[in-house]
């Protein structure tokens, strides 16, 4: 009998996909020789390509553009034994049922899963004390996941290896550091996915790191680069390079893997850095469910800072004016970073 094929559906953001990698890793461990296909949005294809647990990527943006019969044929040709709906998507759940996938796993708290899935898992995320990656693994109960893994065990299954090379000019840029000097990436924006520390704080941090002799790189999308234009000009003397808009995701992953570390809010780049084994320092508010206990980075050099004010609700409805995350001082962040050791490139 051939090894089974498992479909893992996570059709949202990059950070969410990174924290779903343990699902693929656990399947590989428990079902040797199995094939894992990740269903995701087009912009997450590079994450799948960099994950050693993922054998194939199915672009659901392309799948959605096909006519109904072609969608069905595309899913059926994978000959999957099971599909795990980590992120609920009604149309994919319906399609999986129509395709006759034998085991279809979803959560009990989605009505459409009662109509489309034949393995329902009781899973409530909002008030759970567990990390997002641990919650994702609970969906594997119908496939034999019985004893919950401790967070360090889960973190060991969060792993990425660059699948694309870094162009020579960028390798040379990073290699220009002096002994003991760190290449540190700062990612100020979050595209609305997380509370932001603020440009004033990132400017103070850049100044402190530059004064300490380290090299600072700013990352972000092209649109974010335009938003940061004035800030980038103001701080140009402190920066080794402005990377905003310069790197497609495969090369962005390669650049992170060749740098020493990254500082950001709870964003995709933070989780990428942690999964690549780099220093990853996350800046978080204490508000549930966006606190680090739920969304902290996972990796051998991952850490976070949070302004500890239990029960904080004052700025829940005012993301742009979140006083909790802005209460983290730049000096405290710099103090964490200067303790980092330079890392060999991967």
Secondary structure, DSSP 8 states (H G I E B T S, - for coil): ----EEEEE--S-HHHHHTTHHHHHHHHHHSTT-EEEEEE-GGGHHHHHH-TT--EEEEHHHHHHS-HHHHHHHHHTT--SEEEESS--HHHHHHHHHTT-SEEEEETT-HHHHHH-SEEE----TT-SS-HHHHHHHTTGGGT--S---HHHHHTT------S---HHHHHHHHT--TT--EEEEE---TTSS----HHHHHHHHHHHHHTT-EEEE---HHHHHHTHHHHHHTGGG-SEE-TTT--HHHHHHHHHHSSEEEESSSHHHHHHHHTTSEEEEEE-S-TTSSHHHH---STTEEEEE---TT--TTTT-GGG-HHHHTS-HHHHHHHHTT-------
